[in-house]
Amino acid sequence: MSTTPADQDKTAPAPGKPPMRGNLTEGAIMPTLVAFSVPTLLSSALQSLNGTINSIWVGRLIGEEALAATANANMIMFLMSAAAFGLGMAGTVKIGQRFGAHNVDGARRTFGTAVGFSFLVMTTIAAIGFVFTAPLLDLLGTPGDAWQLAFDYLRMLFVSMPIVMASIILQMGLRGAGDAKTPLIFMGVTVALDIVFNPILITGWGPFPALGITGSALAMVIAAVTSFLLMLIYVYAKDLPLRLRGAELAYLKPDSQELRYIVTKGIPMGAQMLLMSAAGLIIVTLVNSEGTMMTAAYGAAMQLFTYIQMPAMAIGGAISAMAAQYIGAGKWEGLEKVTRAGLWVQFAMTGTATALLLLFDRPALVLFLGPDSPAVDLARHIQFLASWNFVIFGVTMVLTATMRAGGAVWVPLIILAIALYPVRLGFYWLTYDWLGSDAIWWSFPVSAFVALLMAWWAYAKLPWREHAKAETAREAQEQVQADGMPTGRFKPDM
């Protein structure tokens, strides 16, 4: 693969036809990718910042037991919602493909099925979780002093899960339709409301009662639901492409054909999240065996790692949406240039974030550990050995995101499973007697490098392009036939 910049490729709309709003296949690739990636990155940063600030409110206003309770509750929420996230990501890919093919009605059908089915799934999961909250906390081994706090917090979150997931699916769908700014706007609304209501509802202020940790969960619910409703109003007021009106509201009833794609592609995507979460828990267990000081150092380093990996995640999401549109439009030469542009942007953004982290790591770590903690030097050592793995990880993200956009979802899952388990854990067990605790930190770049080699081979050698071409050609033929029939599907104006 060539490594020259790809920002000179331009694809113009058909003569006499105005550019379609949200079409990422028109114009220079590099500026389009950067303009699409930055709002996605800012959304992720806001979300993480919100979690950090909420943890500060809970820890300072309630206590350490409450902070432990929220950590346990959030872990359960993540595991239970992984499948629904996978469904949303699969819907985003199909929306992007159809949007690139100028099949707006098809994108709306996919979006409707994704929202309707995910809402049903999350309602079921929320009901089960609400009933079995106590056994779930016991299974996780939640400490006794944090158990009741986690119970109250988690039950409130279960109540909000269906609406929260509908909001997430809407944001993901908008990105598939080339709109990263609207999700950013309403992520900002969510964060602002959550930050304001958290201390008010925890401690009580004015007419609001003091609800403790339940108030923190309620603040999250109020913020998420309010932002979702405002986003819906905005989507219809601006007449954005994915709005459903009139007969289109029937698309919210899951369609079997749409559902088949979303489920078969979404399950492997959701499984990737579960694999990453389980691998993280294993690493925490290994770190805990090294003692309290090492655990504290790793915890502080992970706070910074959360931010340093954001560019790779944001660019991966942007590449997936952009590549899906290129595939739907049949612009295969442009697809390769999108991937190369993604590599350049990833190197620039993740490389800069890594360099800044290594240059200013001590002041940042002191915020979490205090200036006199011996864990500061341990955390700096961890970051020196492990932080640069995110640059390698970002390259893998770009390659696998492009393949996922073409419907190849099992290959990234297999690559991730091999890299995180036999490679990372195998390296740890084989080298621990030689490297000691450093075997943990070296396992990060080693597994990232092996994942990169596998992803590069899969991207270049496997026939995922041919499968994607066959699928898009079949769907295009079906759309032509449907458009030519008097009773065929209508195509609403944008």
Buried (B, 14 or more C-beta within 10 A) or exposed (E): EEEEBBBEBEBEBEEEEEEBBBBBBBBBBBEBBBBBBBBBBBBBBBBBBBBEBBBBBBBEBBBEBBBBBBBBBBBBBEBBBBBBBBBBBBBBBBBBBBBBBBBBBBBBBBBBBBBBBBBEBBBEBBBEBBEEBBEBBEEBEBBEEBBBBBBBBBBBBBBBBBBBBBBBBBBBBBBBBBBBBBBBBBBBBBBBBBBEBBBBBBBBEEEBEEBBBBBBBBBBBBBBBBBBEBBBEBBEEEEBBBBBEEEBEEBBEBBEEBBEBBBEBBBBBBBBBBBEEEBEEBBBEBBEEBEEBBBBBBBBBBBBBBBBBBBBBBBBBBBBBBBBBBBBBBBEEBBBBBBBBBBBBBBEBBBEBBEEBBEEBEEBBBEBBEEEBEBBEBBBBBBEBBBBBBBBBBBBBBBBBBBBBBBBBBBBBEBBBBBBBEBBBEBBEEBBEEBEBBBBBBBBBBBBBBBBEBBBEBBEEEEBBEEBBEBBEEBBEEBEEBEEEEEEBEBBEE
